[in-house]
Amino acid sequence: MRQKLVISVSGKGGVGKTTITTLLVKTILRHTQHSLLVVDADPVMNLPGMLGVRVAKTVGDAATQLRKSIDAGTLPPGASKRDILEGEVQNAIVEGDHFDFLAMGRTEGEGCYCYVNNVLTHILDTLTTNYDITLLDMSAGLEHLSRRTDRNVDVLLIVIDPSRMAFDAAVRIRDVAREVHIKFKQIWVVANRFPTSFVKKGAEDLHRRLDEAGLQLVGMVPADDQLAEYNLQGKPLLELPESDPSVQAVGAIAKQVGMLGAETLLELLKRQ
């Protein structure tokens, strides 16, 4: 039986997690026929636009609907809240020709989206068994780790940009994962939007600093004018040409992840 692979993309806000997630989707679609579930676990929901996906319903919408039914006393007698919610979340999955998509969203009204996070955590345990690969674009910060949204994830990719804040956030994400006893098979750092000249020099200093922090660099994605233009125009990044430097860099990162133990990615990327 083929191994199921779950990859989570994390990092501080603004480093380009959603961009990296989108380019990973593009790489997977280009080189495999494996079933793919993409999850936008960020309530800001930038991923649908980058993928060109239209979302009619989110996990947050499903949770809000259930809460309103409970408050109004309109739940069917003897109905299981979890079963109802799982059914609604199944209805929220956007089934595409090449991949399925699920948006977390957020609940209506005041308060945080902790409940939605908890719902997603439990339901993902079931959903991920139905797909060869699951990609999760996480929210900024550390809340998803403290709430264990990343449990049962095989590969954690922590995205950084050329800033000390992003580097420090990567270290904290790794530390919090340890504190809440989340065990990833692999943790890798992806350096995003680094100057082309820096990438070409091999970034020995960045490698050294990450090694000292107990982290390992899996690859670097250069600053990309064409990608920035696509984002500015609101064009789906899946339409970027294969020759684009960011597409090529993320493809190399996916291959490297596969070579280092992520069996499913290694298997699909052998077809390049």
ZIURTA-V5019 format. One record per residue. RES is the residue in three letters. OMEGA is omega in degrees with one decimal (* if undefined). D_CENTER is the distance of its C-alpha to the mean C-alpha in Angstrom with 2 decimals. Layout:
BEGIN
RES | OMEGA | D_CENTER
RES | OMEGA | D_CENTER
END
This chain:
BEGIN
MET | -177.7 | 24.49
ARG | 178.6 | 21.32
GLN | 174.4 | 18.78
LYS | -176.8 | 15.54
LEU | 178.1 | 12.49
VAL | -177.8 | 9.30
ILE | 178.6 | 6.68
SER | 179.0 | 4.55
VAL | -172.9 | 4.05
SER | 179.5 | 6.87
GLY | 179.2 | 10.22
LYS | 179.9 | 12.97
GLY | 173.4 | 13.23
GLY | -176.9 | 14.09
VAL | 178.5 | 13.04
GLY | 179.2 | 10.97
LYS | -176.9 | 7.26
THR | 176.4 | 7.13
THR | 179.8 | 9.79
ILE | 177.9 | 8.42
THR | -178.8 | 5.54
THR | -179.2 | 8.69
LEU | 172.3 | 10.94
LEU | 175.8 | 9.34
VAL | -179.8 | 9.84
LYS | 179.4 | 13.24
THR | -178.7 | 14.08
ILE | 179.9 | 13.49
LEU | -177.4 | 15.50
ARG | -168.5 | 18.10
HIS | -177.3 | 18.84
THR | 172.1 | 18.55
GLN | -178.5 | 19.57
HIS | 175.9 | 17.29
SER | -172.4 | 15.90
LEU | 171.0 | 12.22
LEU | 177.2 | 10.29
VAL | -177.1 | 7.34
VAL | 171.7 | 6.48
ASP | -178.2 | 6.64
ALA | 178.0 | 7.27
ASP | -178.0 | 8.93
PRO | 177.5 | 12.60
VAL | 172.0 | 13.29
MET | 173.2 | 11.61
ASN | -173.7 | 11.62
LEU | -179.6 | 9.28
PRO | -179.6 | 12.21
GLY | -179.4 | 14.58
MET | -179.6 | 12.91
LEU | -176.3 | 12.65
GLY | -178.4 | 16.06
VAL | 175.2 | 15.32
ARG | -176.7 | 17.70
VAL | 178.9 | 16.78
ALA | -175.8 | 19.92
LYS | 179.9 | 18.78
THR | 174.0 | 16.00
VAL | 177.7 | 15.77
GLY | 176.8 | 17.52
ASP | -179.7 | 20.22
ALA | 179.6 | 20.81
ALA | 178.5 | 21.16
THR | 179.6 | 23.48
GLN | 178.9 | 25.53
LEU | -178.9 | 26.05
ARG | 179.1 | 27.07
LYS | 178.6 | 29.53
SER | 178.4 | 30.99
ILE | -179.0 | 31.51
ASP | -178.1 | 33.18
ALA | -179.5 | 35.34
GLY | -176.0 | 36.29
THR | 176.7 | 35.50
LEU | 176.4 | 33.48
PRO | 180.0 | 35.36
PRO | 177.4 | 37.58
GLY | -178.0 | 36.14
ALA | 176.5 | 32.68
SER | 179.4 | 29.77
LYS | -178.6 | 27.30
ARG | 179.8 | 24.46
ASP | 178.8 | 25.62
ILE | -177.6 | 25.91
LEU | 178.6 | 22.47
GLU | 177.7 | 20.90
GLY | 179.0 | 22.96
GLU | 178.5 | 21.85
VAL | 175.8 | 18.13
GLN | 178.5 | 19.00
ASN | -179.2 | 20.73
ALA | 179.8 | 17.74
ILE | 176.0 | 15.80
VAL | -178.3 | 16.31
GLU | -179.6 | 17.72
GLY | 179.4 | 17.75
ASP | -173.7 | 19.87
HIS | 177.5 | 17.19
PHE | 174.8 | 14.08
ASP | -173.6 | 13.55
PHE | 177.0 | 11.44
LEU | 178.8 | 11.23
ALA | 179.1 | 11.08
MET | -177.2 | 11.64
GLY | 175.8 | 14.14
ARG | -179.7 | 16.78
THR | 177.4 | 20.24
GLU | 174.6 | 23.37
GLY | -175.8 | 25.85
GLU | 176.2 | 26.02
GLY | -178.2 | 24.03
CYS | -179.9 | 20.50
TYR | -179.9 | 17.69
CYS | -176.6 | 18.05
TYR | 179.4 | 19.28
VAL | 177.6 | 16.37
ASN | -179.3 | 14.06
ASN | 177.7 | 16.66
VAL | -178.4 | 16.89
LEU | -179.9 | 13.25
THR | -176.3 | 13.56
HIS | -176.1 | 16.66
ILE | 179.5 | 15.93
LEU | 177.7 | 12.75
ASP | 179.4 | 15.21
THR | -175.4 | 17.22
LEU | -173.7 | 14.88
THR | 178.6 | 13.13
THR | -178.0 | 16.71
ASN | -176.1 | 17.27
TYR | 175.9 | 14.88
ASP | -178.2 | 15.10
ILE | 172.5 | 11.42
THR | 177.3 | 8.43
LEU | 179.4 | 4.87
LEU | 173.4 | 2.71
ASP | -171.2 | 2.27
MET | 175.5 | 5.15
SER | 177.7 | 8.68
ALA | 177.0 | 10.98
GLY | -171.9 | 13.38
LEU | -173.7 | 13.97
GLU | -177.3 | 14.61
HIS | 176.9 | 11.70
LEU | -179.2 | 13.05
SER | 176.4 | 16.58
ARG | 174.6 | 16.00
ARG | 174.5 | 14.46
THR | -176.6 | 11.36
ASP | -178.0 | 9.96
ARG | -179.2 | 13.12
ASN | 174.7 | 13.57
VAL | -179.5 | 10.58
ASP | -174.4 | 12.15
VAL | 173.6 | 10.43
LEU | 174.4 | 9.04
LEU | 178.6 | 8.54
ILE | -177.0 | 10.03
VAL | 174.4 | 10.60
ILE | 170.7 | 14.18
ASP | -177.3 | 16.60
PRO | 178.2 | 20.39
SER | 178.0 | 21.15
ARG | -179.4 | 22.39
MET | 179.8 | 20.39
ALA | 178.1 | 17.04
PHE | -179.9 | 18.65
ASP | 179.0 | 19.94
ALA | 178.7 | 16.67
ALA | 178.6 | 15.18
VAL | -179.1 | 18.27
ARG | 178.2 | 18.05
ILE | 177.7 | 14.53
ARG | -177.9 | 15.99
ASP | 179.6 | 19.12
VAL | 177.6 | 17.79
ALA | 177.9 | 15.90
ARG | -176.6 | 19.36
GLU | -179.2 | 21.19
VAL | 171.8 | 19.52
HIS | 171.3 | 19.87
ILE | -176.9 | 16.33
LYS | 175.8 | 16.93
PHE | 175.5 | 14.40
LYS | 178.2 | 16.06
GLN | 170.6 | 14.82
ILE | -178.9 | 13.60
TRP | 175.5 | 13.49
VAL | 174.6 | 13.67
VAL | 178.4 | 12.84
ALA | -173.8 | 15.55
ASN | 176.9 | 14.87
ARG | 175.9 | 17.70
PHE | 179.4 | 20.42
PRO | -178.3 | 23.89
THR | -180.0 | 24.90
SER | 179.1 | 27.93
PHE | 179.9 | 25.95
VAL | -176.6 | 23.80
LYS | -179.0 | 27.03
LYS | 176.8 | 28.74
GLY | 173.5 | 26.39
ALA | -179.1 | 25.29
GLU | -178.1 | 27.40
ASP | 178.9 | 27.33
LEU | 175.9 | 23.54
HIS | -177.5 | 23.59
ARG | -178.3 | 26.43
ARG | 178.1 | 24.91
LEU | 177.4 | 21.71
ASP | 179.7 | 24.03
GLU | 179.8 | 26.10
ALA | -179.4 | 23.18
GLY | 178.4 | 22.27
LEU | -177.3 | 19.10
GLN | 179.8 | 18.83
LEU | 179.1 | 17.77
VAL | 179.2 | 16.22
GLY | -177.6 | 16.83
MET | 178.2 | 17.50
VAL | -175.3 | 16.62
PRO | 169.2 | 19.73
ALA | -167.1 | 20.37
ASP | -178.4 | 20.66
ASP | -178.6 | 23.18
GLN | 177.7 | 22.45
LEU | 178.6 | 18.73
ALA | 178.7 | 19.92
GLU | 176.7 | 22.49
TYR | 179.9 | 20.13
ASN | -179.2 | 18.12
LEU | -179.3 | 21.51
GLN | -178.6 | 22.78
GLY | 179.0 | 19.79
LYS | 178.3 | 19.65
PRO | -179.0 | 16.61
LEU | 176.0 | 15.23
LEU | -180.0 | 15.52
GLU | 177.0 | 19.20
LEU | 178.7 | 19.30
PRO | -179.9 | 21.90
GLU | -179.4 | 21.29
SER | -179.0 | 23.55
ASP | -176.7 | 21.34
PRO | 178.0 | 20.86
SER | 178.0 | 17.14
VAL | -179.9 | 16.65
GLN | -178.9 | 18.95
ALA | 179.8 | 17.40
VAL | 174.7 | 13.87
GLY | 178.0 | 15.83
ALA | 178.0 | 17.72
ILE | 178.6 | 14.78
ALA | 178.7 | 13.55
LYS | 179.6 | 17.21
GLN | 176.8 | 17.61
VAL | 178.9 | 14.93
GLY | -179.2 | 16.84
MET | -174.9 | 20.12
LEU | 168.2 | 19.30
GLY | 178.2 | 18.88
ALA | -166.9 | 15.86
GLU | -176.2 | 18.42
THR | 179.4 | 16.67
LEU | 178.1 | 15.27
LEU | -178.8 | 18.70
GLU | -176.7 | 20.40
LEU | -176.2 | 18.81
LEU | 172.6 | 19.18
LYS | -177.8 | 22.81
ARG | -179.3 | 23.47
GLN | * | 23.04
END
